[in-house]
Amino acid sequence: MTNETLNIWTHLLPFWFVTALYVTDIKNDNYSWPMLVYMCTSCVYPLASSCAHTFSSMSKNARHICYFLDYGAVNLFSLGSAIAYSAYTFPDTLVCTTFHNYYVAMAVLNTVLSTGLSCYSRFLEIQKPRLCKVIRVLAFAYPYMWDSLPIFYRLFLFPGESAQNEATSYHQKHMIMTLLASFLYSAHLPERLAPGRFDYIGHSHQLFHVCVILATHMQMEAILLDKTLRKEWLLATSKPFSFSQIAGAILLCIIFSLSNIIYFSAALYRIPKPELHKKET
């Protein structure tokens, strides 16, 4: 039992749950392709997180590389969310607009920038820990804000007739759980109030993991409801994603994110050890 034990299991168990949750006829239902992509990426990020917490203790460089891969998986999930949002959750008035047309393309760019920034932040842990934390939080907050713009518009401005359905409450719950997860990640509560008492069970990163999984569950339910309830309207007013569009976005994200990860991993071996590994935070 270590402080990483529950970090591993709080994401490993949900990975198996999500893997078995959704089945679709891939060949004959291109309307469901964005949902399939979303479900796949929602499996990848908890698995990558679990692996990172498992193997990061192998060496000091392994720790950084494991979390580089973790950051890349989180950003891949961000793109999967954007693809699903674009396909099923956009408010009526934004469907087929310029914003809608370039929404996924910008999400791809955001994932590349976010992976680069979050990886770079690990090089600031020793000399500038506060700046490191700020950059890392911003690296994940910005793609989330971009992905959520159609949800914000839908919840707070003009949802449109087809978007006024049961999914709205799940979108609200998803937003609340995401804000709670962000707060726990940045505040380091409750261990700040009682150092040593939450080393194994109940520290902020474990609670953060739980909140992230709950947020993903709420998001998944919302998207599934939108996909089902708005199908007729969406098929009548917009064209479903083609295979090449989805595959192109995912491949670009993977290629450029892996390029970032390889670059920063190689940089680890060019930095004198005392400068990067004097202490771990």
C-alpha positions as CSV (number, residue, x, y, z in Angstrom):
1,M,0.0,0.0,0.0
2,T,1.4,3.4,-1.1
3,N,0.1,6.8,-1.8
4,E,-0.2,5.7,-5.5
5,T,-2.3,2.5,-4.9
6,L,-5.7,4.1,-5.0
7,N,-4.6,6.5,-7.8
8,I,-4.0,3.3,-9.9
9,W,-7.3,1.6,-9.1
10,T,-9.5,4.7,-9.3
11,H,-8.8,4.8,-13.0
12,L,-8.1,1.2,-13.8
13,L,-11.5,-0.1,-12.8
14,P,-13.5,2.6,-14.7
15,F,-11.4,1.8,-17.8
16,W,-12.9,-1.7,-17.8
17,F,-16.4,-0.4,-17.1
18,V,-16.3,2.0,-20.0
19,T,-14.8,-0.6,-22.4
20,A,-17.8,-2.8,-22.0
21,L,-20.4,-0.1,-21.9
22,Y,-21.1,0.8,-25.5
23,V,-21.6,-1.3,-28.7
24,T,-22.5,0.0,-32.1
25,D,-22.8,-1.3,-35.6
26,I,-19.6,0.3,-36.9
27,K,-19.9,-0.5,-40.6
28,N,-23.6,0.4,-41.2
29,D,-24.1,3.4,-38.9
30,N,-21.8,6.3,-39.7
31,Y,-24.0,8.5,-37.4
32,S,-22.6,6.6,-34.5
33,W,-18.9,6.9,-35.5
34,P,-18.3,10.1,-33.4
35,M,-19.8,8.3,-30.4
36,L,-17.5,5.3,-30.9
37,V,-14.5,7.6,-31.1
38,Y,-15.6,9.3,-27.9
39,M,-16.0,6.0,-26.1
40,C,-12.5,4.8,-27.3
41,T,-10.8,8.0,-26.1
42,S,-12.7,7.8,-22.8
43,C,-11.1,4.4,-22.3
44,V,-7.6,5.5,-23.2
45,Y,-7.2,8.3,-20.7
46,P,-8.0,6.3,-17.5
47,L,-5.8,3.5,-18.7
48,A,-2.9,5.8,-19.4
49,S,-3.4,7.5,-16.1
50,S,-3.4,4.1,-14.3
51,C,-0.2,3.1,-16.1
52,A,1.5,6.4,-15.3
53,H,0.8,6.0,-11.6
54,T,1.9,2.4,-11.7
55,F,5.2,2.7,-13.6
56,S,6.3,6.3,-12.7
57,S,8.4,5.0,-9.8
58,M,10.7,3.0,-12.0
59,S,13.1,5.9,-12.4
60,K,13.2,9.7,-12.3
61,N,13.0,9.9,-16.1
62,A,10.4,7.2,-16.3
63,R,8.2,9.4,-14.0
64,H,8.3,12.3,-16.4
65,I,7.8,10.1,-19.5
66,C,4.8,8.3,-18.0
67,Y,3.1,11.6,-17.3
68,F,4.0,12.9,-20.7
69,L,2.0,10.0,-22.1
70,D,-0.8,10.6,-19.6
71,Y,-1.1,14.2,-20.7
72,G,-1.2,13.1,-24.3
73,A,-4.1,10.7,-23.5
74,V,-6.0,13.4,-21.7
75,N,-5.8,15.6,-24.7
76,L,-6.8,12.8,-27.0
77,F,-9.9,12.5,-24.9
78,S,-10.5,16.2,-25.2
79,L,-10.5,15.8,-29.0
80,G,-12.9,12.8,-28.7
81,S,-15.2,15.0,-26.7
82,A,-15.1,17.7,-29.3
83,I,-15.9,15.3,-32.1
84,A,-18.9,14.0,-30.1
85,Y,-20.1,17.5,-29.2
86,S,-19.8,18.6,-32.8
87,A,-21.8,15.6,-34.0
88,Y,-24.6,15.6,-31.4
89,T,-24.7,18.4,-28.9
90,F,-24.3,21.7,-30.8
91,P,-27.3,24.1,-30.2
92,D,-29.6,24.6,-33.1
93,T,-28.5,28.1,-34.0
94,L,-24.8,27.1,-34.2
95,V,-25.2,24.0,-36.4
96,C,-23.6,24.4,-39.9
97,T,-22.1,27.8,-39.0
98,T,-18.5,28.8,-39.5
99,F,-17.8,28.1,-35.8
100,H,-19.2,24.6,-36.2
101,N,-17.2,24.0,-39.4
102,Y,-13.9,24.9,-37.7
103,Y,-14.7,23.7,-34.2
104,V,-13.0,20.2,-34.5
105,A,-10.0,21.6,-36.4
106,M,-9.3,24.1,-33.6
107,A,-9.8,21.2,-31.1
108,V,-7.0,19.3,-32.9
109,L,-4.7,22.4,-32.6
110,N,-5.6,22.8,-28.9
111,T,-4.6,19.2,-28.2
112,V,-1.2,19.7,-29.7
113,L,-0.6,23.0,-27.8
114,S,-1.9,21.6,-24.6
115,T,0.3,18.5,-24.8
116,G,3.3,20.7,-25.4
117,L,2.5,23.1,-22.6
118,S,1.7,20.4,-20.0
119,C,4.9,18.4,-20.9
120,Y,7.0,21.6,-20.7
121,S,5.5,22.4,-17.3
122,R,7.3,19.4,-15.8
123,F,10.7,21.1,-16.5
124,L,9.6,24.0,-14.1
125,E,8.8,21.8,-11.1
126,I,12.0,22.6,-9.2
127,Q,12.9,26.1,-10.1
128,K,9.4,27.6,-10.5
129,P,6.8,25.3,-8.9
130,R,4.0,27.8,-8.9
131,L,4.5,28.7,-12.5
132,C,4.6,25.0,-13.3
133,K,1.2,24.5,-11.6
134,V,-0.3,27.5,-13.4
135,I,0.9,26.4,-16.8
136,R,-0.3,22.8,-16.3
137,V,-3.8,23.9,-15.1
138,L,-4.1,26.4,-18.1
139,A,-2.9,23.7,-20.5
140,F,-5.9,21.6,-19.6
141,A,-8.4,24.4,-18.9
142,Y,-8.1,26.0,-22.3
143,P,-9.1,22.9,-24.4
144,Y,-11.9,22.2,-21.9
145,M,-13.2,25.8,-22.3
146,W,-13.0,25.5,-26.1
147,D,-14.8,22.1,-26.2
148,S,-17.5,23.4,-23.8
149,L,-18.3,26.6,-25.8
150,P,-21.4,25.0,-27.5
151,I,-22.5,23.6,-24.1
152,F,-22.2,27.0,-22.4
153,Y,-24.1,28.6,-25.3
154,R,-26.8,25.9,-25.0
155,L,-27.1,26.1,-21.2
156,F,-27.0,29.8,-20.8
157,L,-28.0,31.5,-24.0
158,F,-30.2,29.9,-26.8
159,P,-30.3,26.1,-26.8
160,G,-32.9,25.8,-29.7
161,E,-35.9,23.5,-29.7
162,S,-34.1,20.2,-30.6
163,A,-31.6,20.8,-27.8
164,Q,-34.1,21.3,-25.0
165,N,-34.2,17.7,-23.8
166,E,-33.3,15.5,-20.9
167,A,-29.6,15.7,-21.7
168,T,-29.4,19.3,-20.3
169,S,-29.4,18.2,-16.7
170,Y,-26.5,15.8,-17.4
171,H,-24.5,18.6,-19.1
172,Q,-25.0,20.7,-16.0
173,K,-23.9,17.8,-13.7
174,H,-20.9,17.2,-15.9
175,M,-19.9,20.9,-15.6
176,I,-20.2,20.8,-11.8
177,M,-18.1,17.7,-11.4
178,T,-15.5,19.1,-13.7
179,L,-15.2,22.3,-11.7
180,L,-15.0,20.2,-8.5
181,A,-12.2,18.1,-10.0
182,S,-10.3,21.2,-11.0
183,F,-10.6,22.7,-7.6
184,L,-9.4,19.5,-5.9
185,Y,-6.4,19.2,-8.3
186,S,-5.3,22.8,-7.7
187,A,-6.1,23.2,-4.0
188,H,-4.5,20.0,-2.6
189,L,-7.3,19.5,-0.1
190,P,-7.8,17.8,2.4
191,E,-4.1,16.9,2.9
192,R,-3.0,20.5,3.3
193,L,-5.2,20.8,6.4
194,A,-3.9,17.5,8.0
195,P,-0.5,16.6,6.6
196,G,0.2,12.8,6.9
197,R,-3.4,11.8,7.6
198,F,-4.4,11.3,3.9
199,D,-1.2,9.8,2.5
200,Y,-2.9,6.5,1.6
201,I,-6.6,7.1,1.4
202,G,-8.5,10.3,0.8
203,H,-5.9,12.7,-0.6
204,S,-6.8,15.2,-3.3
205,H,-5.5,13.3,-6.3
206,Q,-7.6,10.3,-5.5
207,L,-10.7,12.6,-5.1
208,F,-9.7,14.3,-8.3
209,H,-9.7,10.9,-10.1
210,V,-13.1,10.0,-8.8
211,C,-14.6,13.4,-9.8
212,V,-13.1,13.1,-13.3
213,I,-14.6,9.7,-13.8
214,L,-18.0,10.9,-12.5
215,A,-17.7,13.9,-14.8
216,T,-17.0,11.6,-17.7
217,H,-20.0,9.4,-16.8
218,M,-22.3,12.5,-16.8
219,Q,-20.8,13.7,-20.1
220,M,-21.3,10.2,-21.6
221,E,-25.0,10.1,-20.5
222,A,-25.6,13.6,-21.9
223,I,-24.0,12.7,-25.3
224,L,-25.9,9.4,-25.6
225,L,-29.2,11.2,-24.9
226,D,-28.5,14.0,-27.4
227,K,-27.4,11.3,-30.0
228,T,-30.7,9.5,-29.5
229,L,-33.2,12.3,-29.0
230,R,-31.8,14.7,-31.7
231,K,-31.0,12.1,-34.4
232,E,-33.9,12.9,-36.7
233,W,-33.3,16.7,-36.5
234,L,-29.5,16.4,-36.9
235,L,-29.7,14.1,-39.9
236,A,-32.1,16.5,-41.5
237,T,-30.1,19.6,-41.0
238,S,-26.4,18.5,-41.0
239,K,-24.2,16.0,-42.7
240,P,-22.6,13.2,-40.4
241,F,-18.8,13.1,-40.1
242,S,-17.1,11.0,-42.8
243,F,-14.6,8.4,-41.9
244,S,-11.8,10.4,-43.4
245,Q,-12.7,13.5,-41.3
246,I,-12.7,11.6,-38.0
247,A,-9.6,9.5,-38.9
248,G,-7.7,12.6,-40.1
249,A,-8.4,14.5,-36.9
250,I,-7.4,11.6,-34.6
251,L,-4.3,10.8,-36.6
252,L,-3.1,14.4,-36.6
253,C,-3.6,14.6,-32.8
254,I,-1.7,11.4,-32.2
255,I,1.2,12.3,-34.6
256,F,1.8,15.8,-33.2
257,S,1.2,14.8,-29.6
258,L,3.6,11.9,-29.9
259,S,6.1,14.3,-31.5
260,N,5.8,16.6,-28.5
261,I,6.2,13.6,-26.1
262,I,9.3,12.3,-27.9
263,Y,10.9,15.8,-28.1
264,F,10.4,16.4,-24.3
265,S,11.4,12.8,-23.4
266,A,14.7,13.3,-25.3
267,A,15.2,16.6,-23.6
268,L,15.2,14.9,-20.2
269,Y,18.4,13.1,-21.1
270,R,20.1,16.4,-22.2
271,I,19.5,18.2,-18.9
272,P,22.0,17.7,-16.0
273,K,20.5,15.6,-13.3
274,P,20.8,18.0,-10.4
275,E,18.9,20.6,-12.4
276,L,15.8,18.5,-13.1
277,H,15.8,15.8,-10.4
278,K,17.1,17.6,-7.4
279,K,13.8,16.8,-5.7
280,E,10.4,15.6,-6.8
281,T,7.2,17.5,-6.2
